[in-house]
Amino acid sequence: MTAAPGGHGGRAAGRERLVALLVLGIGVVLLLTSVTWFSSGRSGVGIGQLVLAGGLLGAGAVLLRRSRRR
């Protein structure tokens, strides 16, 4: 994406940063709450949640890095 002629490039970059932070936040919450699945004996769900959290944390990091380059 390039900056719009009307000067809205900063607004788009701010939105991209907010989306990246949202994805990172969801990943952190999933990572921290996966412990409850392991303690309740449902380790399959806990492993799935850890995998999903890792994917979201990776995607959020890439999005955040990409939003800061602009």
C-alpha positions as CSV (number, residue, x, y, z in Angstrom):
1,M,0.0,0.0,0.0
2,T,1.2,3.5,-0.7
3,A,0.3,6.7,0.9
4,A,-2.8,8.3,-0.4
5,P,-2.3,11.8,-2.1
6,G,-4.7,13.3,0.5
7,G,-2.3,12.5,3.4
8,H,-4.1,9.5,4.7
9,G,-0.9,7.3,4.7
10,G,-0.4,7.9,8.5
11,R,-4.0,6.9,9.2
12,A,-3.5,3.6,7.3
13,A,-0.2,2.9,9.0
14,G,-1.9,3.5,12.4
15,R,-4.7,1.1,11.6
16,E,-2.1,-1.6,10.5
17,R,-0.3,-1.1,13.8
18,L,-3.5,-1.5,15.7
19,V,-4.4,-4.7,13.9
20,A,-1.0,-6.1,14.6
21,L,-1.3,-5.2,18.2
22,L,-4.7,-6.8,18.4
23,V,-3.4,-10.1,16.8
24,L,-0.5,-10.1,19.2
25,G,-2.8,-9.5,22.2
26,I,-5.1,-12.4,21.2
27,G,-2.0,-14.6,20.8
28,V,-0.8,-13.7,24.3
29,V,-4.2,-14.4,25.8
30,L,-4.4,-17.8,24.1
31,L,-0.8,-18.6,25.2
32,L,-1.5,-17.7,28.8
33,T,-4.9,-19.4,29.1
34,S,-3.7,-22.7,27.5
35,V,-2.5,-23.7,30.9
36,T,-6.1,-24.3,32.0
37,W,-6.6,-26.9,29.4
38,F,-3.6,-28.9,30.5
39,S,-4.6,-28.7,34.2
40,S,-8.1,-29.9,33.4
41,G,-6.7,-33.0,31.6
42,R,-7.6,-31.9,28.0
43,S,-4.1,-31.7,26.7
44,G,-5.2,-32.0,23.1
45,V,-7.1,-28.8,23.3
46,G,-4.2,-27.1,25.1
47,I,-1.7,-28.2,22.4
48,G,-4.0,-26.9,19.7
49,Q,-4.4,-23.6,21.5
50,L,-0.6,-23.3,21.8
51,V,-0.2,-23.9,18.1
52,L,-2.8,-21.3,17.3
53,A,-1.2,-18.9,19.8
54,G,2.2,-19.4,18.1
55,G,0.8,-18.7,14.7
56,L,-1.0,-15.6,15.8
57,L,2.1,-14.3,17.6
58,G,4.2,-14.9,14.5
59,A,1.7,-13.2,12.2
60,G,1.3,-10.3,14.6
61,A,5.1,-9.8,14.8
62,V,5.3,-9.8,11.0
63,L,2.4,-7.3,10.7
64,L,3.9,-5.0,13.4
65,R,7.3,-5.1,11.7
66,R,5.6,-4.3,8.3
67,S,3.6,-1.4,9.7
68,R,6.7,0.2,11.2
69,R,8.7,0.1,7.9
70,R,6.3,2.6,6.4
